[in-house]
Amino acid sequence: MRHGEAEGRSSGSDVERALASRGIADCHYLAQKLASDGASWDAIICSSTRRTQESAECMASAMVLPPELDIRNSLTDAGADSLLSNLRGLPNEIGSVLMVAHNPGVHVLVLMLAGAGGGRAMRRAARNFPPGSLARLIYDSETWDQLAPGSADLRCFFTPQDFG
C-alpha cells in the first residue's frame, strides 16, 4: 500500500508530514471495505514517516485483532529492491502482511512481483499508483526468502477514486 494523501510540504520535516483529512478518510474507507470482505494481516509493516504510520493505523483500526505495527526506518524512501529485501526477511510463520510505504518504490515493487500477470488490475496499477492505493498480491509459498520478481499474482488493485 502507498500511504494516503499527505498534507502539503511546509517548513517542517518531510518525515513529520501527516495525512491530510482526505487521506485519513480514504484509508478508513478502504480499511472498512477490506474488513467487510474478510481481509486481515498477520503483520503490518510501515516506514517511519508519520503519514505511513497513520495510514497503517487506519488500516489496522478495521481489524478485530490487529497486529502491532512494525515501524521500519528501512522502508522510508526505499526503492523496490529494499522493499523486497524487507519482505524476504519476514519470519515464515507470517502468512500475510500489509506493507505501507512510499512511491516510487511501492509502485515498482508491485509491478516487479506481479510480472506479466494480473489482467485488468495489472493494467490499472501500471498506469497510476496514487496515494492511498493498495495492491493485493498472492504469493503461494511457505517461505518469504524465495519471494522474487514474477512470483506473485496481482489479484486486485484499489485506489481512493474507486470509492468516490
N, C-alpha and C positions, 0 to 999 in steps of 0.2 A: 504494500500500500504506500502511496505517496501521501505525505501529511496533507491535512486540509488547508484551505486557503488561509494564509497568514496576513497579519497586519502589514502595512507598508513599511518600508525601510525608513528608519529615523536616525537620530544621532546615537541611539543605543547599539548594543552589540547584536549582531545577527543571531547569535545563539539564544538570545533572550526574546526574540520575536515571538509573540503569542499568536494563537489562532484568531482570525477575525470572527465576528459574530456569524457571518455566513459559513465560515469553516467549521465552527462548532455545530451549527445546525445541520450541515451536510454530513458530518461524521456521526452525529447522533441518529440521523435518519438512516444512514447506511447500516449502522450497528443494529438498529431495530429491524430493518429489513432482513439482514443476515440471521439475526437471532430467531426471527419468525420462521425462517427456512431451516432452522436447526443447526446453524453453523456454530462451532466453538473451536477453541485452540488450546493445546496443551501448554503452549508458551507464547508470550508476546515479547518480541524484542524491538527496541526502538533506539534511535540515535539520542544523543544527549541534549539536543536542542529542545527548547520549550515547546515549540509547535508540534514536534513529533510526539513528545510525551503527552501533550494534551489530546492529540489525535488518538493515540493508543489508549488513553484513559477513557475517551468517549467510546471506543470500540469495546473495551472491557466492561463498561458500565451496563451493557445489554446482556451480559452473560450471567447465569445463575451463580456459578463458582468460577470467577475469572482467575487466571494465574497472575502471580505477581509480575509487574513489569520488569524486564531485564534491560536496563539502560546501558547502552554501549557507546563509548566515545568513538570506537572504530567504525560506526555507521554514519558518523557525521561527515558530510562531504565525500562519502565513499563512492568509488566507481563500482561498476558491475563485478569486477574480479574480487574486490574486497568484500562486497556483499555476499558473493558466492562463498568465499572463504568462511565467513561467519556462519552461513547455513551448513557448510560441510563440517564445522566444528560442533554442531549440536549433538547432545547425547542421543543415542539411538532409542531410548525409551520415550522420547518426544515423537509423537506421531503426526502432529500438526502444529504449525507455527504461523503467527501473524508477524510479519516484519514491517515496521513503519520507518521509512527513510526518505531520501531526497532524490530529486531528478538532477542530472540525467541518469544516475546510477540505477534507480529502480526501473525506469523505462527500459534501459538497455538489458538489465538482468532478466526481465520478463521475456523480452524478445529472444534473448540468448537461450534461456531454459526451454522455451516452448519450441524452438526450432522452426520447422516448416508447418507444424500442425496448428490447430486452433480455429480454423474456419473463420466465421464472422467475428468472433471475439478477438482473434489474432489481427484481423484487418483493422478493427477499431483501435486496438491497443497500439498497433504500429503507427497509426495516423496521428494520435494525440493521447497524451497521458497527463491530464490536468491535475491540479491539486485536489486531493480527496478521492482520487481514483484507486480502485482495488482490482487486482487480477487474482483469480483463484486458479492456482496451478496444482495439479495432482502429480505426485511423484511416487511411483509404485516400486518401492524398495524398502528393505529393512534397515539400511544404513545410510546415514546422511553423507558420509565421506565419499560416496560414489556419485553424488549429485554432479551432473555435468551438462554442458550445453546440449540441448535437444533431448534431455532425459525426462522432461516433464510435459504434461498435457495441459494446455490452457483451456479450462472449462468455461469460464465466464469472465467478463470484464465489465465493471461498473464505473460510471463517472457520476458526479453530482447532477449533471444535466439529465441523467436517466430518471431522476425522481422529481423533476420540475424545478 
